[in-house]
């Protein structure tokens, strides 16, 4: 069936627009010019743009610049956009013309047409004009960076809560596993003992620190440059427009927002966005490391470390019956690699601005919102479907420790480093434990105190190995266990 069109006009001439579309000519040109990825704006971006247009109508009306009838229609239409009623009308690919003019005009046209209908008009009639009324006192150059900031802040609490849930789940495991003394490993080789709870406590603390980084970076997003219009001069905007807009945006959204102290910097610089992106990248790096550790600790079960058991959520092979893989950790790895790649794009785009404007804002917006979206979904799934259900395999963890020749380190104060190294070499060659070799040599009178030269007894050796937990104390300021 042939689609029916209406004819609209812009400064370049006539454009055929789908007859029922709320968007108009400039949006349609963007659809035709940029059939790139098939992706559309994230809800956070649509909500933010609707919020800006609503606040602008209210502020311009209060300043006597926009008549109340049009202002009320714009406010109603913009509120509907914020509520998600017209999401399907936002159709511009994120890979588009620089700065985000197509995104801005998509919003302007949807709200203008919807407001026109509210006032009793027809689509394309524009009793409320996209540029003259909806975009009054604005430019793409100040609305898009403001929308990026608002959109990130809109999902910030959800992101932080998701991170808190992961840190909390890891902390619970740290407490539950605190009495399991196991072999530490450095360079993927045997090292001195640690408690399984200490490992998980360290994971929890690392995630908590990265959460603090994200929250700190988000503070920079609260500075809004709305009112700078095209270059930061505020051309065509009332002198009171900037502070009034920031105040009204804060009132409507409930977000804590600040006026910019330099509107020129707010037009030129994407540093605040790059900082926020980098904070999420740091968390992605931490989560990649944790996911890798989870995979190692659960490896096997018969030929790997097998110190923890993960919840079996799906079969692991199409050919090997009974195989179960660490799929949630694998998913987290892939999601975090994707986020790291998005951060690289944000960093490159952030340095690509010239003079008074960064024209790469559309991809900065899309990638930041995607980073948050993927981070929230991946971390939530990893927490709920993996971390919460992790069980310790005490027998295997403590069994590896008993066979660890590096336990000789505990004898260093008695026999010294070189004698200890000789014990390790002999234990490995004879496939015995350090304690077995040390007891054998003590019985023969072949082990001596490094300082006094006196022979060590079997009881001297047993006393060292009797309480291996003692070897793991420390590491936390003020003491405490792995859950402290």
N, C-alpha and C positions, 0 to 999 in steps of 0.2 A: 504494500500500500504506500502510495506516495505521500510524504509528509507535507502538511500544509504550513505555509509561511506567511508572516506579515512583513511588510517593508518598513524598515526604519532608516534613518539617515544620521550620519555623523559628519565630521568635518572633511572626510574623504569621499563621501557620497553615500549611495544607497547600499543597504545590507539586508539580506533575507534572514529573518530570525524565526525560529519555530513559533508557531502562532500562540501556543499556550505558555511559552517561557516567560518567567518573570524578569530574566536578564534581557539585555538589549544589544545594540549594534556593536559596541566596543568589546563586549564579552564574546559575541559571536565571531568577531574577527580573530580574537585570541584563540578560540576553539579551532578555527580553520588554520591559523598560522602555526599552532604548536601542538600537533597531534603526536606527542612524544612518548609519554609513559602510560597514559590512561589513568594516572593517579589524580586525586582531587585533594583539596585542602583538608587538613585535619579539623575536627570539631573545635579544637582549641582556637584555631585561627578564625574560623567563622564566628564563634562566640565573641572573640575579641574585637573583630571588625564591627559586629553589630553593636557591641557596647560603646565603641567610639562614636559611631553615627548617632546613637541615641543620646549620649551625653552632649555631643556637639549641637544637636537640635535644641536641647534644653538650654544650653548655655547661650547659644545665638538668640534664642527667643527671649531669654531673660535680659540680654543686652540690647533688645529692641531691633535686632538685625533680621529676624525671621518671624513672619506673622504666625500667630498662635495656631491657626487652623492647619497650616502645613506642618508646623512643628509637632503638633499632637499626632498627626498622621504618620510622620516620620518616626516618632517615639514608639507608636504602636507597631509599625512594621519592623523597626529595629529590634524591639523586644521579642517579636515572633522569631526573628533570625536568631537571637540569643538562645531562645528556647528550643531551637532545632527544627522548627516547622518547615523550613524551606531549604534544608541541607542539599537536596537534590538539584537545587538551582545554582549551586556553586561548582562550576564545571571547568575552571581554567587549570590546565596542567601546571605543576610547580616549576617545570622547566619552560620558561617563558621569557618575555621581554624583561629587561633589567628593571630593578627597583620595585616592581610589583604593581605597576600601573594597571595591568589587567586584573589583578586581584582586587584592587581598590575600586575599579570601575564595575567589576562584577557585583560587588557589594552595593555600590551606589545605585546601579540599575535595578537590582532586585528590590531594594528598599523603595526606590522612586516609583517603580511600577506597582508594588504592593500598596504604597501610600496613595497612589493615584486611584486604585480600586477602592480603597477605604473612603476616599472622597467622592466616589460615585463615577469615576472615569473608567476608561478602557486601557488595556495594555498598549503601551507605546504612545499613549496620548500625553503623558508626562505633565499632569497638573502639578506634580512635584517633580522638579528637574533633578537628574542625577548629579550634575555639576553645580548648578547654581544654588540648590537647596540642600541636598543630602551631603554634598562635599563642601559646604560653606565653611570658610575659615581654615580649610585643610589643604594638604597636598599629599600625594602618595608618599612623598619623602618624609613626612612626619607621622602619617597614620600607620604605615607598615612597620617601622621600628617600634612604635608604641604597641601595635598588636602583637609583635613577637614577644615583647616583655610581658604584656598582660596574659598572653596564652600560656607562657611558661609558668607564671605565677598561679594561673588558674588550676593547674594540675600539681603544683608544688606540694601541697599538703598530702595528696594521694601518693606521690612519689616518696615523700619522707616517711609516711606511715608504712608503706610497703617495705622500705629499708629497715624500719624499726622492727617490723615483724620478723624479718630474717635475723637481725641481730639478736632479738629475743629468743628465737628458736635455737640459735647457736649457743646462746648463753645457758639455756636450759640443758642442752647436751653437755656443756662444760661442767655443770654441777653434777649431772647424772653419771658422768664418766670420770669423776675426779679421783676415785680410788683405784683406777686401773693404771699401774705403772708399766710402761712399755719401752721399747727401744726408740730412742731418738735417732734421727737420720740427717746427716748433712752431706752434701755432694752425692745424694742418693746412696750413701754408704753408712754402715753402722756408726752410731754416735752414742753419747752418754744417755742415761734414762731420762724420760719425761713422763708426765701423766697424760693420758688421753684427754682428760679434762683441760689440761693446760693448752694442748693443741687447739681444741675447740674454743677455749676462752680467748686465745689470740685471734682466731678468725672473727669472733664476735667484736672484739675491740677494733680490729681493722675496719670492719664494716661501719662501726659507730663513728670512727674518725672520718671516714669518707662521707658519711651523712653530714657531719659538721662542715666539711668542705663545701658540699652542695648548698647547704643552708646559708653559709657565709657568702658564696658566690651569688646566690639569688638576691641578696641585698642590693647588689648593683643594678639588678633589673627593675628595681622599684623607682628609679629615676626616669621620669618620662619627659620626652622632648616634644610632646604634642603642642602645637602652637608655633613651632619654628617654621611651619609651612615648607617652602621649597628648599631653602638653604640655611635656615636658622635665623633669618632676619625678622620672621613673623609677618612678612608682607601679606596684606589682605586679611589679617586677623586683628581683632580688637586688642588693645593693650592689656585688658583684663582676661582675655580668652585663655591664655596658658594656665595661670593659677586656678581659674575657675574650672577649667577642664580637669585638671588633676584632682581637685577636690571632689568634683561630681563623679568622676570615674571611681574614685575611692568609695564614695557613698553608695553607688549602685552595686559595685562588685564586692564590697566588704574587704577589699585588699588594702594593705598599708602601702601608700604610694607617696612619692615625693616629686616636687618640681625640680627640673634640671637647673643647675646653676650656670649652664653654658649651652644654649640651644644649638650653636654651631657645632660643638663637639657631639651633640646628640644626633645631628644629621650625618656627620662624617664617620663616626667611630662605631664599630661593632664589637669593641673590646669587652663590654659587659656580657654580650652574648657568647663570645669566645671563652670568657672566663667560666661561665656557667657550663658550657659544653665541656670544657677541660675538666671540671669537677666531676661531671658524669663519666668522662673517660677514665679518670682515676679510679672511680668505683668499679668500672668495667674491668680494669686491670686487676684489681683486688679480687673480684669475683671469678675472673679467669683462673687466677692462682688457686683459689679455694676449690673451684670445681675440679681442677687438675689433681689437687690433693685428695679430694673425695674419691676420685676415680682410682688413684693409686692405693689408698687405704682399703678400698673395697675390692681390689683386684683379685682375681682367682676364680672361684674360691680355693681350688685345690693347688693351683700353681702360682698364686700371687700372695700378697700380704694378708688379705682377708681379716684385717683387724676390725673392720666395721661391716655391717650388712645393711644394704639399702632396701627400701620397700620395693618388691617386685611389681612393677606396674604394667608390663607388657612382655610378651615373648621376645627374645633377643635375636632370633635367627630363623630364616626360612628353611634352613637345611639341618641345623644342629638342634635336636630336641632338648628341651630343658635349659637352654642357655638363656640367661637373663642379663641384660646389659645396664650400665649406669646411665640410662637415657636422659634423666633430668639434668644430670651434670653435663652431659654432652650437649643438650639443648642450651644450657646456660653458656657454655663455651661459645657456641655459634652465635647466640644473641649478642654476647659481649663483643665478639669480633666485629659484628655488624655495627654496633655502637661506636667502637673505636674508629671504624672506617667513616662513619658519619661525622665524627668529631674532626677527622682530618679534612673532610669537605668543608665543614664550618670554619676551620682555621684558615684554609686556603681562601675561602670566600671572604673572610673577615679582613684579610690583608689586601684584597683586590679592589678596594675602593679607591677612587681618585678624587682629589680636591674636595668639593663640598658634599659628595654623596657616595655611598657604597651601593652600586647597582646590583650586587649579588644577593640582596636581601630575600628574594623569594626562596632560594635554596637554603639559606640560613634558617629561615622560618620552618620550612618543611622538615629539614633534617633535625632541628632541635625538637620539634614536636614528635617526630618519629623516634628519636632517642628516648624521650620520656615514655612514649607509648610502649616501646619494646622493653625498656628497663622495668616498667611496672609489671607488665605481663610475665616476663621471664622470671623475675625475682619472686613474684607471687607464686608462680607454679613450682619453682624450685623449693621454696620454703614449705608450701603446703603438701606437696607430693613427694618430697625427698627428705629434707632436713628433719621435719617433725617425726618421721618414721625411722630414722637411723637407729640401729641397735649396735652395741659394742659386742665384739667377739673376744671376751676376756681371755679364754683359753689360748687363742692364737696369739693375741697381743703379748701376754705374759710369757708364752712359750718362746716367742722370738727373742724376748729380752734375756731369758735364761741362757740362750745359745749365743748371745752377743759377746764377742771377745773384748769389745771396748769397755766392758765392765771392769777391766783391769785398771781403768783410770781411778777407780775407788781405792785401789791399792797403792797408788802413786805416793801418798804421804808416808807409807811404810817402806816400800821397796825401791821407789824412784822410777823415773821414766824409762831408762834403758833396760832395767830388769823387767819392767812391765812389758816392754816391746818384745823381749825374748819370750815371755809367757804367751803373748798373743801368737807369735809365730809357731810355737810348739802346739798350742791348742788347736790352731787351724790345721796344722799338718796331721795331727792325730785325731781330728774330729771329736774333740772333747770340749767341755766348757772351761772357761777360765777358772771357775771355782774348783773344778775337779783337778786340774793341773796344779793349781796353787796348793790345795790340800795335800796332794801327793808329794810335792816338793817339801812342804812343811814337815810331813811325817819323816822324810829322809834327812831333815835338817839342812836343806839346800836353799832356804829362803832366809835372808837376813835383813834386819832393820837398816835402812840406808844411813842413818845417823849414828846409831850405837854399835852396829855390827852384830848385835845379838840375834840369835836364831829366833824365828817367828814360829809360834805354835799353831796347831790346827784351830784352836779356839780364837786366836788372833784373826785368822782368815775368816772363820765363820761369823765373827762379830761384824766384820766389814759388810758381808753380804746378807746379814740377817734382816736388815731394814732398808730395802732399796728405795722406799719412798723418801727416806732422809736425803738421798742423793738428788732429789728433784725440788727440794725446798728453795725458795727464793724466786726471783724473776718478777715479782709484783711489789711495787712500793707499798710498804705497810704490811706485807705478808699476805696470807690468804691462799685459797686454793684456786684451781682453774676456773671456778665460777665466781671468784671474788671481784 
